[in-house]
């Protein structure tokens, strides 16, 4: 029972951390290219953004997989998952600092070309192929 409550508590705290991160960062995204890629023999559509991230938090924020992930989304709230992320956009982000880099998002559908925004999200389960 102790093990179960620890796991539940740990999952809840990770979700709360990711939510706290999302509420404390500003993400500026500028589309830089649309393209395609063939991953493991399957054609995909991809969109790349130049990204600048800034913190509003007085405490350092840790942008790592355990705390969340980047997602692109469109005006209809369709999510698209990151395929490549510049390492500069991960790790610790401190108050009044900015990180710059690019992120490429991929989808089975060309709807990814309509993505306009990027967010940090705690829901990071990538759909199965």
C-alpha positions as CSV (number, residue, x, y, z in Angstrom):
1,X,0.0,0.0,0.0
2,X,2.8,2.4,0.8
3,X,4.4,1.7,-2.6
4,X,1.1,2.4,-4.3
5,X,0.5,5.7,-2.5
6,X,4.1,6.7,-3.2
7,X,3.6,6.1,-7.0
8,X,0.3,8.0,-7.0
9,X,1.9,10.8,-5.1
10,X,4.9,10.9,-7.4
11,X,2.7,10.9,-10.6
12,X,0.5,13.7,-9.1
13,X,3.6,15.8,-8.2
14,X,5.0,15.4,-11.7
15,X,1.8,16.5,-13.2
16,X,1.7,19.5,-10.8
17,X,5.3,20.4,-11.7
18,X,4.5,20.3,-15.5
19,X,1.4,22.4,-14.9
20,X,3.4,24.9,-12.8
21,X,6.0,25.1,-15.6
22,X,3.3,25.8,-18.2
23,X,1.9,28.6,-16.1
24,X,5.4,30.2,-15.7
25,X,6.9,30.3,-19.2
26,X,6.3,32.3,-22.3
27,X,6.9,30.5,-25.6
28,X,7.3,32.6,-28.7
29,X,7.1,30.4,-31.9
30,X,7.8,31.5,-35.5
31,X,7.1,28.9,-38.2
32,X,10.3,28.2,-40.2
33,X,9.5,25.3,-42.5
34,X,6.9,22.8,-43.6
35,X,8.1,19.5,-45.0
36,X,7.9,15.7,-45.0
37,X,9.9,12.8,-43.6
38,X,9.8,9.1,-44.0
39,X,10.2,7.4,-40.6
40,X,10.8,3.7,-40.6
41,X,9.2,3.4,-44.1
42,X,6.1,5.5,-43.2
43,X,5.6,9.0,-44.7
44,X,4.9,11.8,-42.3
45,X,4.3,15.6,-42.4
46,X,6.4,17.9,-40.3
47,X,6.5,21.5,-39.3
48,X,9.4,23.3,-37.8
49,X,9.3,26.4,-35.5
50,X,12.0,28.7,-34.3
51,X,11.3,29.0,-30.6
52,X,12.2,31.4,-27.8
53,X,11.3,30.4,-24.2
54,X,11.4,32.8,-21.2
55,X,10.6,32.2,-17.5
56,X,8.3,34.3,-15.3
57,X,9.2,32.1,-12.3
58,X,11.5,33.3,-9.5
59,X,12.5,29.6,-9.0
60,X,14.5,27.6,-11.7
61,X,12.3,25.5,-13.9
62,X,13.5,22.1,-15.2
63,X,12.3,21.5,-18.8
64,X,12.9,17.7,-18.9
65,X,10.8,14.8,-20.1
66,X,9.8,13.8,-16.6
67,X,8.1,17.2,-16.1
68,X,6.4,17.5,-19.5
69,X,6.9,18.0,-23.2
70,X,6.5,20.5,-26.0
71,X,3.4,20.2,-28.2
72,X,2.3,22.3,-31.2
73,X,-1.4,22.9,-31.6
74,X,-3.8,24.6,-33.9
75,X,-6.9,26.7,-33.4
76,X,-9.1,23.6,-33.2
77,X,-6.9,22.3,-30.3
78,X,-5.4,19.4,-32.3
79,X,-2.0,18.4,-30.7
80,X,1.1,17.5,-32.6
81,X,4.1,15.9,-30.9
82,X,7.8,17.0,-31.2
83,X,10.1,14.8,-33.2
84,X,13.2,16.8,-32.7
85,X,14.1,19.5,-30.1
86,X,17.3,21.5,-29.9
87,X,19.0,20.6,-26.7
88,X,19.2,24.3,-25.8
89,X,15.4,24.3,-25.2
90,X,15.7,21.6,-22.5
91,X,17.2,21.7,-19.0
92,X,17.1,24.5,-16.4
93,X,15.4,27.8,-17.2
94,X,15.9,30.6,-14.7
95,X,14.1,33.9,-14.2
96,X,14.8,36.6,-16.7
97,X,16.7,34.3,-19.0
98,X,15.7,33.0,-22.5
99,X,16.5,29.9,-24.4
100,X,16.4,29.7,-28.2
101,X,16.3,26.8,-30.7
102,X,14.0,25.0,-33.0
103,X,11.4,22.2,-32.6
104,X,10.0,20.0,-35.4
105,X,6.6,18.5,-35.0
106,X,5.4,15.5,-36.9
107,X,2.0,14.0,-37.9
108,X,0.4,11.4,-40.1
109,X,-1.8,14.2,-41.4
110,X,-0.9,17.4,-43.2
111,X,-3.0,19.1,-40.5
112,X,0.3,19.7,-38.7
113,X,0.9,22.5,-41.3
114,X,-2.0,24.4,-39.5
115,X,-0.2,24.4,-36.1
116,X,0.2,27.9,-34.9
117,X,1.1,27.6,-31.2
118,X,3.5,25.7,-28.9
119,X,2.9,24.8,-25.3
120,X,4.5,22.9,-22.5
121,X,2.2,20.1,-21.4
122,X,2.1,17.4,-18.8
123,X,0.2,14.9,-21.0
124,X,3.0,13.4,-23.1
125,X,1.9,10.0,-24.2
126,X,2.7,9.7,-27.9
127,X,0.1,7.8,-29.9
128,X,1.2,4.3,-31.1
129,X,2.2,3.9,-34.7
